[in-house]
Amino acid sequence: MIDLLKLSQKHGHHKLQEAVESALANRCYDGAAVQHLLNAQDLQHTSCEAIDVGRLERYTRPSRPCTSYDRLLNTGAAQ
């Protein structure tokens, strides 16, 4: 409770009240949830641009054959 009151000094009484009401509306009674709601805008990151898939095609390689694994299964079944 004291931690929440200290947050009002940093974020202001109005923002703290909105965060507490939002947390209670979502049935969340933890002080960390209120702190998260107050800092939610700072946690939003800018999205990165999409990768051109065509550029990644040069790294495509054929998959390795599983013949040695198949032999291992066959020898294990014979025992």
C-alpha positions in Angstrom: 0.0 0.0 0.0 2.8 2.4 0.9 4.5 1.6 -2.4 1.4 2.6 -4.3 1.2 5.9 -2.4 4.8 6.6 -3.4 3.8 6.1 -7.0 1.4 9.0 -6.8 4.4 11.3 -6.3 5.9 10.1 -9.5 2.9 9.7 -11.7 0.3 11.9 -10.1 -2.8 11.1 -8.1 -5.2 11.0 -11.1 -3.1 8.4 -13.0 -2.7 6.3 -9.9 -6.4 6.3 -9.3 -7.1 5.3 -12.9 -4.5 2.4 -12.6 -6.0 1.2 -9.3 -9.6 1.3 -10.7 -8.4 -0.5 -13.8 -6.7 -3.2 -11.8 -9.8 -3.7 -9.6 -12.1 -3.9 -12.6 -9.9 -6.7 -13.9 -10.1 -8.4 -10.5 -6.4 -7.9 -9.9 -5.5 -6.9 -6.3 -1.7 -6.9 -6.5 0.3 -3.7 -6.2 2.6 -4.9 -8.9 -0.3 -4.9 -11.3 -1.0 -1.3 -10.6 2.6 -0.5 -11.1 2.6 -2.3 -14.4 -0.5 -0.4 -15.5 1.2 2.9 -14.7 4.3 2.0 -16.7 2.4 0.3 -19.6 3.1 3.2 -22.0 6.8 3.0 -21.4 6.8 -0.7 -22.1 5.4 -0.4 -25.6 8.2 -0.9 -28.2 8.3 0.2 -31.8 7.7 -2.7 -34.1 10.4 -3.7 -36.6 9.9 -3.7 -40.3 9.1 -7.0 -42.0 11.9 -9.1 -43.4 11.9 -9.8 -47.2 11.6 -13.5 -47.4 13.2 -13.6 -50.8 16.5 -12.6 -49.3 16.5 -15.6 -47.0 16.1 -18.1 -49.8 19.9 -18.2 -50.4 20.3 -19.9 -47.0 17.9 -22.7 -48.0 19.6 -26.1 -47.9 18.2 -29.6 -48.6 17.4 -31.6 -45.5 19.8 -34.3 -44.5 18.8 -37.9 -45.2 17.8 -40.0 -42.2 19.3 -43.3 -43.5 21.6 -43.7 -40.5 18.8 -43.1 -38.1 16.6 -45.6 -40.0 19.4 -48.2 -39.8 19.6 -47.6 -36.1 15.9 -48.3 -35.7 16.1 -51.4 -37.7 19.0 -52.9 -35.7 17.3 -52.0 -32.5 14.1 -53.8 -33.5 15.9 -57.0 -34.5 17.3 -57.4 -30.9 
